[in-house]
């Protein structure tokens, strides 16, 4: 009897070990997630939740996302997935609460910032939108939504000033903005207004990049007040 219990314990341990290996392997091969036993899914729960979110009804998507958050509660992207499942499941109040929780811990997660920026823009919240757009500039300046979001923000009343405050508060992306922003939007006046306001607030631009930006704006017919783009 004891020998049988010993072999049974070894078999159980082997099963758990194999399941754990499959669970980790699902990070690179998501199709393996479906064969990992439900109670043992950790990494494998991520593709399960993502597939449910895109292919199943709102109730099933919400259940899979809730399991994911219970097992891995910290990453912002998993809270974001749950918020989207709650919205799809017809629960806007739960969506709002979960989305707020995700937004406090995931400034590097681009889909969250894009969603939050669009919501702030739709609500006319220039400061909130500027904070989200600034996070995108810092974390993912190549994001395909960034041009549209930046253009919408700079077209808002107080939008250029709100973004300028973010420009002045960082050394991460001011020079990227000088180079990239003029290629994104046709509103050179708003871009120039943003950079001038940021410079006035103490933004640390590279002198060469700032001079090139000023030359480009002048070539495009923008009137620049003497000293407005002076390097310090």
C-alpha positions, 0 to 999 in steps of 0.5 A: 500500500505504501509503495502504491502511495509512493508511486502515486505521489511521484506520478502526481509530482511528474504531472505538476512538473510537466504542467509547469513546463507547459505553462512557461512554454506557453509564453512563446507558444500560446497554443500550449495554454489550452492543454495546461490544467486550469488550476495550474495556469499562470503564464498560460492564463494570459493567452487564454484571457486574450483569446477570450477577449477577442473571440468569446462573449462578454461573460466568458471574456470577463471570467477568463480575465478575472482568473488572470488578475487573481493569479497575476494581480500586479501587471497593469496590462492584465487589469487593462484586459479585465477592464476591457472585458467588463466593458464588453460584458456591459458593466461600465461602472466596473470598467471605470473602476478597473481602468482607474486601477490599471492607470495608476501602475502602467504608464509604460503600457501603451494601449492603456495610455492610448485609451486614457488619452482618447477618453480625456480628449473626448471629455475636453480634459487637456491636462489629463490628455497631456499627461497620457500623450506625454507618457506615450512620447516617453515610452513609445514615440513610434506608436501609430496612435501618437500622431493623431493624439498629439494633433488632437491635443494641440488643437484643444484650448490650453492643449499646447500649454498642457503638453509644454508643462510635461516637456519642461518636466523631463529630459527623456523626450524633448528632443524627440518631440522637436524632430518628430512632431513637425512630421506628424501634424500640419499645425506648425503654429501649435507645435511652435507654441508648445515648444516656445511655452516649454522653453519658457518653462525651462525645458532642456532641449539640445541646442543643435536640435532646437536651432534646427527646429527654429530653422524649419519653422521659419522655412514653413512661414512661422513667425518666431519672436526673437529669443523665444527659442534661445538655447540656455 
